[in-house]
Amino acid sequence: MAAWGCVAALGAARGLCWRAARAAAGLQGRPARRCYAVGPAQSPPTFGFLLDIDGVLVRGHRVIPAALKAFRRLVNSQGQLRVPVVFVTNAGNILQHSKAQELSALLGCEVDADQVILSHSPMKLFSEYHEKRMLVSGQGPVMENAQGLGFRNVVTVDELRMAFPLLDMVDLERRLKTTPLPRNDFPRIEGVLLLGEPVRWETSLQLIMDVLLSNGSPGAGLATPPYPHLPVLASNMDLLWMAEAKMPRFGHGTFLLCLETIYQKVTGKELRYEGLMGKPSILTYQYAEDLIRRQAERRGWAAPIRKLYAVGVFSPFSFSGVAAPASDNPMSDVYGANLFHQYLQKATHDGAPELGAGGTRQQQPSASQSCISILVCTGVYNPRNPQSTEPVLGGGEPPFHGHRDLCFSPGLMEASHVVNDVNEAVQLVFRKEGWALE
C-alpha cells in the first residue's frame, strides 16, 4: 500500500504541474559576468541552492527563460551571487570546466568549474586510490576526467584491448588473424573506475570482468577468482534517461546492472563497490554541501549554511515499467534531496548513521540541518499528455528503478514544494528566508 501512496503523490504532483506549467522557449544568455567575488556581504546567507541543470535551467542547448529571471534575483547589482549556488548533474562525459563554460554562456553569469558537480566529481575524495593503476570505463574525455579527479595512473579500456587483443572477441571484424606474442610487461591493474556508459558495452563488460577475475592481470588469468575483488568506484546510477526518442534510453545504471549480473552469475558472489556516486547518493549531496561551505568561506560569510534547497525536475517513470517523458531518473532529484535530508535529521539527533558504498566521506562534520526538495514543472514532462498512475496490471508491485544498493522508501519521492519553474523556486526560498526579491 505504501507504494501506491507514492503513486498517488506523483499523480498529485502531475496535477500541480498541469495547472502551473507554461510554455518556455529557449533564449540566449547575456554576456557573461562573474557570479561571485571574494569580499564581505551585507547580509550573510544561512542557506544555499543545489540546482539541477537539465529541465531546471536548460532544455537541450537552450536556456529556460525562467532561469534568466531567477539569476537576476540571485545576483546583486555588483554581479555577485547573493547566496552560494552549486549545479548538480548526473552527466559525466564532459569536462567540468567545459560544463561551467556552457552554463556561463547560457545564463549570462560566469560559472566557475568548482560550482559544477558532475556524477563522478566526488571521486576526488577517494585519495587512497589516486596513486593506484586504475582501469577507466566510459566515453568522451575519460582520461582527462580521471586525471582531473586526481587519478594519476590510469589506463583506458581501449589501451587494455590493444595490449591484450585476444580478450576482445565479440566483434568478428576486430578479431586478429594471427596470434600475437604474449605480453609480460603490462603493469598490474589495481582498481576500476566506472565514469559512465561506454560505447562498446560488450568490450567493456568483457575486459572489466577479465580484470576483476584475474586480480588485475588479464593476460595471465587465475584458477580461482579473488574475493573481495579489486576496488570498484562507480558514478551515475540512472537506469534510464530520456532523449528525443519516444522511449527511454539505457543509462549507466543499466550498464552497472549488466556488470553486476554477469559477475554474480560467473562467481556466485556479489559485485561490491567502494564508492557509488551521482544523484541520489548521499555522498554526492555531502560533496555539494562542502562546495557550498567553501563558497561561503571565500565570500567571508561567517554564518554557517544551515539549509540547503535542492531544485529538481518532475521525472517519474510510470510504474507500469514504461517510462513517462522525463529528463532524468526518478530516483535522482527529489528522492536524493529527501534522502540527504533524512540523513541530516538522523545525524543531528543520533549522530551520523553508518552508510554503504554511497555513504559519507566528509572531511568535517556537516553544518547543514536540512535539505529541502523543490520540484519544478519545466522538465520534459508534458502536462497535456499525463501518464496513467493506475496500478500495474495483475495487481503486482511497481518496479523499482533505483540501484541495487539503494533502499526504496516511497515517502521520499514526495517533494517538499512544487512550483512552476526555477524563478518561482527562488522566490519561494527568499520569502521563506525573509530575503528581499531583488
N, C-alpha and C positions, 0 to 999 in steps of 0.2 A: 504493500500500500504506500510505503514511503516513496517508492519510485514514481508512482502515479501522482503523488503530491508534487514531485519535481516537474512532471509533465504539465500539470495544471499551472504551476508557477511560470513555466516557459510560455504557456499559452496566454497567460495574463500579460506577460511582457510583450508578446506579439501584439496584443490588443492596444497597449500603450503606444507601441511603435506605429500601429495603424493610424492612431489619432494624431501622433506627433510628427510623423515623417514628412519631410519636404524634399522636393527635387533639388539636387545640388549639381551644378555644372562646374567643371574644373577651370581654375584661373591660375595664371602665372603669378608668382610672388613678386614683391617689391625688391629692389636691390638689397643685398644682404647687409645687415648691420649686426654688431655684436650683441648677444643676448645678455651677457653679464660682464661686469668688470670688477676687479678687486677694489674693495673700499667699503666703508661703513654704510649701513642702510638706516633710514629714519625710523622705520617700523619693522624690526626683525620678525620674520615669519616663524611660526612654530609648526608649519605644515609644508608638504611638498607634493608634487604631481608625478605620477608614473603614467605616461601616455603611451598607449598602443599607437601604432603608425597606420597600418592598413585598415581602412574603414573608419578611422577616427580622424586622422589628419589628411590622408591622401586616398584616392581611389585610382588604382593603376599608377599612372605617372602624372596625375593631375591633383592639385591641392583641392580639398573641400573648402568652399567659401567660408564656412563657419570656423575653420581652423585659423584663417587670417584674422577674423574678428576676435577669436579667443586670444591670439598672441598680441593683439593690440591692447588687450586688457592685462595680459601677463607682463608686458614690457612697459617700463616707465618712460618718461619724457627724455631721459638720458640714454635710452636704448639698452637699459639693463633689465634683466629679469627681476621682478618683484619678489618672486619665490623660487626655490630650487625646483628644477624640472629635469627628468630623465626620460628618454624614449626607449621603450622596451618592445622588442620584436623577436619572433622566433626564426626570422631569416638568418641564414648563416653562410650563404655562398657569395658574400660581398665583403669587402674590407671595411673596417669600422670607420676609417676616415672618409671613405667614399660614400658611405651612407650618411655621414654628417654633412658632407658637401651637397648631397642630393636634397637633404632636408633644408639646408640653408637656402638653396635656390628656390625651393617651393614655398617656404614660409616667409621669405624675406627677412630672415633673422638669423645671424650666424650661429650655427650649432657646432659646438666643439665635439671632437671624437669621444671624449670621456663623458659625454652626456648620452651616448648611444650604447645600448646593451643589446648585442646580438645573442643568439641562442647559446653560443659557446663562450661568451665573454667570461663567465665565472670560472672557466678553466684556468684563468690567471691565478686563482687561489691554490691550485694544486701544485705548489712549488716543488714537492718531493719527486715529481715526475719530469720536471723541466730539463734535467740533465740526462735523462734516460733516452735510449734509442726507441722512438715510437713510430709505429705504422699509422699513417693518417689516411682516412677514407672520407670521400666527399666529392665535391665538384667546385669549379671556379678556382679562385686563388687559395687552394688548400694549404700549400706550403707557406705562403705569406701569412695566412691567418694563423697557422700553427706557430710560426715564429713570433708573430705579434702577441700571441698568448703566453709566450715565454719558453716554448719548447725549442731547444737548441740543436737537437739531434733527431731529425725527422726523415723518414723515408716514405714515399708515396706508394700506393698500390701499383701504379704503372712501373715505378722503379723496381719494385719487388718482382713484378711479372717479367720484366726484361732480364733480371738476374736469374730467375728460375722459370724459363719459358715453358717447361713441361708441366707446370702447375695449372695453367690456364688452357683447358681442353674442350670447353663447351662449343666455342665458335670454330667450326671446321676450317674456315678461311684463315684463321690466325694460327693454326697448328703448324709446327715446324715440320719440314720434310725430312730433316736429318736429326739425329740425336746429338745434342750439344754435350760437351765435356762437363762433368760435374764441377761445381764451384765450392771451394772451401775457404774463400777469403771474404765472404759476406758476413759482416758483423751480426751478432745475435740481436734480435728484436726483443725489447723489454716491456712493451705495452702497446695498447691500441687506442687511437683517438678516432671517434666517430663524429665528424663535424656536420654531416648532412647526407642526404641521399646521393649515392653515386650515380653515374650514367650507366655503366655496365654492372648491373646487380650481380649477375652470375659470377663475374670475375672477382668482385669484391667479396662476396659471400665465400667463395671457394678459398681465396688467399687468406682472408681473416681466419677462417676455420683452420687452415693449414698452420698458421702462426700459433693459434691457441693450442692446437693438438700437439704440436711439436715443441712447445715451450720456447718459441721464438726462433727455431732453426728449421724452417720449412724444407730446406734441401736435404736434411738428414732424416727427419721423422723419428718417432718414438713408438715403442711397442705399447706402452701404457700412457694415455694422456694424463698430464699432471692436473691435480686439483687440490687446492684452488688454482685456477688458471692465471695467466698473466693479467695485470690490471687493465681494465677497460673503462674509458671515460666516454660518455655519450651526451650529445645535446640534441634538442628538438625532438620531442616525443609525439608530435602531431601525427595521428594515424592517417588522416585525410585532410585535403585542403581544396578550396575551390579556385579554379582559374576561369577562363572564358567558356570552357566546356559545360554542358548541362549537368553532367555527373561529376562527382568529386574525383580528384586525382590522389594517387598514393603519396603519402608524406614519409618523412624519415622514420616515423613511428612504425610504419608498415615494414620498412627495411629492418628495423630492430626486431620486430616480431618474427620475421623470417629467420634472422640470425639466431634468436633465442630458441626457436622451434627446431632448427637444424641441430644446434648444439645439444639440446635436450634429447633429441632422437638418437644422435650418434653416441653420446656419452652416458645417457641416463641421468645426467646431473643438470642443475640449473645454471644458466649463464648469469654471472654476477657482475655488478657494476660498482666501481669505486666511486663514481660520481655520475649523477643524472641531472642535467640542467636544461634550461629553457622553460618557458611557462608551461605548466603551472607549478614547477618545483619551488619549494621554499627557498632553496639555495639561490635561485635567480632573484627572488624578491629581497633576500638578505643582501645580495650584491647591489641591487638597486638602492636599498636603504643606505648602504655605505657610500655610494656615489652622491646621494642626496646630502649626506652629512658632510662630505668633503666640499661640496659646492657651498654649503652654508659657512664652513670654516674659511674658505677663500674670500667670501664676502665680508667676513668679520662679524657674522651674525652669532652672537653669544648664546642666544636661547636655543635649547635643543629642539630638534624636529620631533614632535610628539605624534603627529598624524600624517599618514600617507593617504593620498586619494588616487586610486588606480582607475583610469578611464579606459574602457574597452568597448568592443562592438558586440552586438547580438549575433551569435553564431552557433545556434544549436543544430546539430544533426537530428533529423527526425528519428524517433525511437523505433521506427519500423525497420531500421537498418539502411534506409536510403537517405542520403544527406540532403538537407534543405540548402538552398543557396546561402553560402556563408563565406567569409574571408579567412576564417581561421578554424581551429579545432575548438569544440565546445568546452574542453577542459582547460583552455588557455587563460582567458582574461578574467572573467567573473570568478570562476572556480579557484584560480590561482590566488587572486586577491583575498578571497574569503578564507582560503586555506592558510594563508600567511597571517590574516587577522586572528584566526583561531590559534595559531602558534603563538602570536604575541600575547594573547589573553592568557594562555596557559603559562607562558614564560613569566608574565607579570605576577601571577598568583602562586604558581607552584614551581617556578624555575623552568629553564629550558628543557623540553622533553627530548628523549632520545629519538633520533631520526635515522632513516636508511640512507640509500645512495643519494637521494635528493636533499639530504639534510644540511645542517649548519656547517659553515666554515668561517664564521665571523671572527675577525681579529680582535674585536672588543664587544662588550655587551650591547644589546640593542637599546637605543633610547626611545624608539617609537613604541607607542602603546596601542595603536590601531592602524588598520589598513582598510579603508572604506572603498567598496566597489561601486562604480558608477557605470551604468550601461547606456550607451548612445545608440541611436537608431539610424546611423548613416553608413552601416555596413552594406554588404551586398544583398542582404535580406530585402525582398520586395513585398511591401505591405499589401499590394494588390493581388498577390498570389500566395497567401499564407498556406503553410503546410499543415496537414492534419495533425492534431495532437491526440487522436484516438489511440487506445491501447493497441499493441501489436496483435495480429491475428493469432488465434489459438489461446489467447489469454496468458502467454508467457511473459517473462520479464524482458524489458528492453535491453538491447546490447550495450555493453559498456565500452566506449571508445578510448578510454584513458589507458595509460601504460600499465603493464602488469604489476609494477611495484608501487602503484598509487592506489590507495583505498578510495572507494567511491562513497560519498555522502550526498544524497540528493539535495539536502538543505543548502549546501554550499554553491549550488547552481543559481541561487536567487540573489540578484543584485540588491545592494542597499538602496540605490536610487536608479530610476530610469528617466532619462531626459532625451530631448530631441537630438542634440549634437554637442560637440565639444565646447562650443561657446556657451551654451546653456549649462554645461557641466562646470565650467569655470565660474560662471555667475552664481551657481548654486553653492559652490565651495566658498567663494568670497562672502556671500551672505551668511553662511554658517559660521565663518570665522570672524565676522564683523569687519570685513575689509571693504573699502570703497571700490565701486565698479568704475574704475578709470577707463 
